[in-house]
Amino acid sequence: MTRARFTLRRATVADAPAMWDIRAEAIRVTCRSRYPEAMLARWAATPMPGTIVANIERGYFTAGILESSIAGFAAINVAAAEIEALFVAPAYSGLGLGQQLLAHLERAAIRKRMPRLELNSSLNAVTFYQAHGYHAGEPTSYTNSIGIEVACVRMEKRLGGAKHRSA
Ligand SMILES: CC(C)(COP(=O)(O)OP(=O)(O)OC[C@H]1O[C@@H](n2cnc3c(N)ncnc32)[C@H](O)[C@@H]1OP(=O)(O)O)[C@@H](O)C(=O)NCCC(=O)NCCS
């Protein structure tokens, strides 16, 4: 793989529209292999929910930058110890950004003393997460902000850096 030189920075509320566009593009293009076309179109066209502002302020959002543009982003829901989002714009896929963002989230989770990270993986990304040490659990689904049901797989990785002591 040819790796590009992405820099990472904290994403802010001002980045929300750019991140939402990347999410829509990634759904339309990258998720296409595993979801029905009609559902993909409706899923990708979901309007940006107002709750995204609170999510960015409360959560841990990171943007991957190349030549001053956001090429992808990732987020942890800190309270739930879950990966909430990981999207790379199709134009930048396969250049190492997804892996760089995932490693960054895992380091942040370890710093925050999370013993594990869980997520609902889209069907197309299950093998990506498995290749990075995540175990696939039960098939599940979530219902998005406009009621679209998205099939996914529950996944989990124990984080080596967290110290545990039984009481
Ligand atoms: C999944 C996603 C984030 C990967 O991002 P990316 O930048 O294209 O991936 P990278 O270039 O960092 O790939 C890193 C490694 O994973 C591998 N990989 C990437 N996508 C993969 C996939 N779907 N299945 C298996 N391996 C995959 C790459 O080949 C590469 O392997 P290498 O290091 O041995 O060469 C991106 O495809 C995406 O945004 N998908 C659509 C949105 C989505 O499904 N997100 C997950 C929601 S939970």
The ligand as a Tripos MOL2 file, in Angstrom:
@<TRIPOS>MOLECULE
LIG
   48    50     1     0     0
SMALL
NO_CHARGES

@<TRIPOS>ATOM
      1 C1        -13.0880    0.8540    6.8220 C.3       1 LIG1
      2 C2        -12.3270    2.1130    6.3870 C.3       1 LIG1
      3 C3        -12.3520    3.1220    7.5100 C.3       1 LIG1
      4 C4        -10.8560    1.7250    6.0880 C.3       1 LIG1
      5 O1        -10.1260    2.9290    5.8250 O.3       1 LIG1
      6 P1         -8.8990    2.9850    4.7920 P.3       1 LIG1
      7 O2         -8.1740    4.2580    5.0040 O.co2     1 LIG1
      8 O3         -9.3680    2.6990    3.4240 O.co2     1 LIG1
      9 O4         -8.0230    1.7530    5.2790 O.3       1 LIG1
     10 P2         -6.4230    1.6920    5.3630 P.3       1 LIG1
     11 O5         -5.8620    2.2270    4.0950 O.co2     1 LIG1
     12 O6         -5.9520    2.3120    6.6250 O.co2     1 LIG1
     13 O7         -6.1880    0.1340    5.4430 O.3       1 LIG1
     14 C5         -5.3910   -0.4350    6.4640 C.3       1 LIG1
     15 C6         -5.2590   -1.9090    6.2340 C.3       1 LIG1
     16 O8         -6.5640   -2.4970    6.3210 O.3       1 LIG1
     17 C7         -6.8810   -3.1610    5.1000 C.3       1 LIG1
     18 N1         -8.2900   -2.9250    4.7940 N.ar      1 LIG1
     19 C8         -8.9030   -1.7690    4.4690 C.ar      1 LIG1
     20 N2        -10.2240   -1.9520    4.3110 N.ar      1 LIG1
     21 C9        -10.4420   -3.2710    4.5310 C.ar      1 LIG1
     22 C10       -11.5870   -4.1060    4.5300 C.ar      1 LIG1
     23 N3        -12.8070   -3.6270    4.2780 N.pl3     1 LIG1
     24 N4        -11.4280   -5.4220    4.8270 N.ar      1 LIG1
     25 C11       -10.1890   -5.9290    5.1080 C.ar      1 LIG1
     26 N5         -9.0760   -5.1960    5.1350 N.ar      1 LIG1
     27 C12        -9.1970   -3.8850    4.8560 C.ar      1 LIG1
     28 C13        -5.9720   -2.5320    4.0640 C.3       1 LIG1
     29 O9         -5.7300   -3.4050    2.9840 O.3       1 LIG1
     30 C14        -4.7200   -2.2740    4.8640 C.3       1 LIG1
     31 O10        -3.9700   -3.4580    5.0150 O.3       1 LIG1
     32 P3         -2.3350   -3.4370    4.9600 P.3       1 LIG1
     33 O11        -1.9060   -2.5370    6.0830 O.co2     1 LIG1
     34 O12        -1.9860   -4.8680    5.1800 O.co2     1 LIG1
     35 O13        -1.9780   -2.9130    3.6170 O.co2     1 LIG1
     36 C15       -12.9100    2.7300    5.0900 C.3       1 LIG1
     37 O14       -12.9450    1.7220    4.1140 O.3       1 LIG1
     38 C16       -14.3100    3.3100    5.2460 C.2       1 LIG1
     39 O15       -14.4480    4.4960    5.5510 O.2       1 LIG1
     40 N6        -15.3460    2.4920    4.9930 N.am      1 LIG1
     41 C17       -16.7320    2.9880    4.9360 C.3       1 LIG1
     42 C18       -17.2460    3.3950    6.2730 C.3       1 LIG1
     43 C19       -17.2350    2.2620    7.2350 C.2       1 LIG1
     44 O16       -17.7010    1.1740    6.9530 O.2       1 LIG1
     45 N7        -16.6950    2.5640    8.4140 N.am      1 LIG1
     46 C20       -16.7300    1.6740    9.5060 C.3       1 LIG1
     47 C21       -17.9660    1.9970   10.2640 C.3       1 LIG1
     48 S1        -18.0130    1.0720   11.7310 S.3       1 LIG1
@<TRIPOS>BOND
     1     1     2 1
     2     2     3 1
     3     2     4 1
     4     2    36 1
     5     4     5 1
     6     5     6 1
     7     6     7 2
     8     6     8 1
     9     6     9 1
    10     9    10 1
    11    10    11 2
    12    10    12 1
    13    10    13 1
    14    13    14 1
    15    14    15 1
    16    15    16 1
    17    15    30 1
    18    16    17 1
    19    17    18 1
    20    17    28 1
    21    18    19 ar
    22    18    27 ar
    23    19    20 ar
    24    20    21 ar
    25    21    22 ar
    26    21    27 ar
    27    22    23 1
    28    22    24 ar
    29    24    25 ar
    30    25    26 ar
    31    26    27 ar
    32    28    29 1
    33    28    30 1
    34    30    31 1
    35    31    32 1
    36    32    33 2
    37    32    34 1
    38    32    35 1
    39    36    37 1
    40    36    38 1
    41    38    39 2
    42    38    40 1
    43    40    41 1
    44    41    42 1
    45    42    43 1
    46    43    44 2
    47    43    45 1
    48    45    46 1
    49    46    47 1
    50    47    48 1
@<TRIPOS>SUBSTRUCTURE
     1 LIG1         1 GROUP 0 **** ****
